[in-house]
């Protein structure tokens, strides 16, 4: 799937006992979420959006538990089929992400 669609898919698992009758973890593939913007968006706007998402993560998690998976660990070109916006790269680089 990654060869055909880009590096969106990763091996993952649903922990045991997540659902009734589930005694063992289930091996699955997860799909990355991507926030896509127009390439003409200003660097400052893209930077502010990314910074807001990461620095207000607890507010997002309070709205939807899935936001708990938001992590700086995967913010590199190797984990996206699309190029990162320069404003996003600026924020992630400040936080230690390595871009090629």
Secondary structure, 3 states (H helix, E strand, C coil): CHHHHCCCEEEEEECCCCCCCCCCCEEEEEECCCCCCCCCCCHHHHHHHHHHHHHCHHHHHHHCHHHHHCCHHHCCHHHCCCCCCHHHHHHHHHCCCCCC
